[in-house]
Amino acid sequence: MKKTVSVVALACCIGLTAPAMGQTQPAAAAPAGPVKIGLVDMARVFKEYNKFEDMRASLKAEMEVALAEAKKIAADAEKVKEELKLLKPGSAEFIKRETDLAQLSSDFETKRKVANVQYQRKEAEIFQDIYVDSVGVVKLYAEHFKFSMVMRFNSAELDKTNPSSLANGLNKLVIYHRPQDDITDAVIDYLNRRYTPTNPAVPRAATKPATGPARQ
């Protein structure tokens, strides 16, 4: 009899505590809001961001200096080659100028390789810098206007006369979008307004007005 009472009491305890245990379970996550997707043409951002243009121009100027030095070495080497034609092979002067030519050729090749490596490294730094700037602005825009995500896309029109353009167009990930979903102009406009040129005297084309999503 006592055993039966104990079983009944245990069942009652379980029945009484079950609701309380259920109340301690975490509440279900609130339903997510509507998904809002934005699009940005990164190729256009890079092309129309004034900072990218300035940095590329600066790098080009540096490379022109390096190439001028290399061209001077090459010109000196050509002079030595002409001199060798007038000297007796095997003579002391011939051997000396031949050694000079070998040194000039080595200097030219070294200068060329160093310039090429520096160019590639600095160009990579430029692309990284511009990409970080662009992604930062995209993030600000997306958070401010409540975009769930922003996708990269290609806004270029198909060129029916160019087979390569047609092939790329047919492989586009985004085949339809509303104009207000394209935030490219707004990103470019913000980047250029925030950027202070190193050489303010250089004239700039008028920045296109932002045509991103309506600011509501």
N, C-alpha and C positions, 0 to 999 in steps of 0.2 A: 504494500500500500504506500509506504513511504517512497519507494522507488518510482511509483506512478506519479505521485505528487511532485517529486523533483523534476521529472520529465516535463510535466505540465508547466511548472514554474519556469523552467528553462525556455520553453517555447514562448511563454508570455514575455519573458525578458527580450528574446530575439525580436519578437513582433513590436515591442515598444521602442527598441533601440534602432531598428532598421530605418525609420524615417529620419532620425537624427543623423545616422551615418550618411544617408543620401544627401543631406543638406550640406555636408562637408565637401562634396565633390565639386570641382571647379565648374564654373558656369560656362555654357557653350559660347564660343567666340561670336562676336557680333558679325552679322552678314556684311561682306565687303561691299563697298559702294560701286557704282558703275565704272567700268574700265575706260580710261581716257588715254589714247595713244597719240603721241606726237611723232613727227617725222623731221629729220634734219639731213640736208645734203652736205656732208662733210667736205666733199670735193669743192663745192662752192664756197664753203666757209674758209677753207685754206686759200683759195684763189682770191677772194675778195676781202680778206682780213689784211689791213694795211701793214700790220706788224710783220706778217709773213713776207710781204713784198720787200719791206725795208731790210729785213734780216738776210734775205736772199741776195739783195743788191750789195749789201755790205760784204757778204761772203764772196761774191763775184769779184769785187774790187780787190780783196785780199789775194784771191787766186791769180788775178791779172798781174799783181806785183811779183808773185812767185814765178809765174810763167815768163815774165820779162827777164828775170834773173836767169832762168833756164835758157831762154833764147839767146841771151848774151854769151853764155857758156858755149852754146851750139855754134854761134857765129865765130867765136874765138877758135873753136875746133876746126871749122872750115878754113880759116886763115892758115892754121898750122898744116892742114892737108895740102894747101896750095904751095906752101913753103917747101914741103917735103919733095914736091915734084922737081924743084930746082936744085936740090941738094944731092950730093953723091951718096948712094946707098952704102951704108957701112961706115961712113965718115963720122967723126966725133960729133959734129953739128947735127948730122942726120939722126944719130942715136939719141941725142939730147931732145930734139924736137919730136921724135917719135915717142919718147917717154912723156913729154908734155901733152901730146895728143891722147895718150892712154889715160893720163890723169884727168884731162878735160872731159873725156868720154865717161869716165867713172863719176866725176862730179855732176855731169848732166843727168845721168841715170839716177843717182842718189837724190838730186833735187826733184826730179820728176816723181819718183816714188813717194818721197816725203810729202810733196804737195798733194798728190792723189789721196794719200791716207788722211791728211789733215782735212781735205775737202769732204771726204766721206764722213769723217767723225763729226765735223761741224754741221754738215747738212742733217745728219741724224739728230743732233742736238736741237736744231731749228724745228724739225718736224715734231719732236717730243714736246718742246716748249709750246708750240702752237696748238698741239693736240690737248695738252693740259689746260691751256687757257680756254679752249673751245668747250671741252667737257665740263669745266667749271661753270661756264655761263649756261650751258644746257641744263645742268643740275639746278642752278638758281631759278631758271625759267620754269622748269618742270615742277619744282616744289611750290613756287608762287602760284602757278595756275593749275595746280592739282592734277598733273599728268601722272598716270600710273606707270608709264614707261615711255621712252623716246627711242625710236628705231632709226638707224641709218638708212637712207634711200638715195636713189639717183634720179634727179628731177630733169635731166637732159632729155630733150625731145628726140624722137627717132629720126635718123637721117636715112631716108630711103635710098640715097645714092651711095651709101657707105655700108657694105656688107658686115663689117665689124661692128658698126653702130647698131645695125638691125639685130645681130646675134646677141649683143649685150642687152638690148632693149627687151628682147623676147625672154631673157633670163632674169629680168627684174623681179625682186621679191615682192615689191609693192606694185600692184597693177591698177589700184584705184585708191584715191584718198580725197577727202574734202579739202578745199583750199585752206580752211582755217586750221587744219591739222599740221600744215607745213610751217614749222617755226624757224626755218633757215634765215629768212630776212631779218627777223627780230634778233636772232643770235648775232648775225653779222653786224647789224646796226649797233647793238650794245657793245660788242668787242671794239669796234672802231671809235665809238664815243668815249670809251674808257681808256683807250690807248693814247699815250703821249709819244709822238714821233721823235726820233733822235735828231732829225733834221726838219724842224717845223717849216723851213723855207720851201721845201719841196711841195708843189701844188698837188692837191688831191682831187679826184673826181667826186662829185656830190654823192653822199651816201644814200642808198635807196631807203625809202621809208619802210618801217617795220610793218609787215602784213601778217603777223602771227595770229593766234587765236584771240578772239575778242576778250578784252580785259574786263571780266565781270566778277 
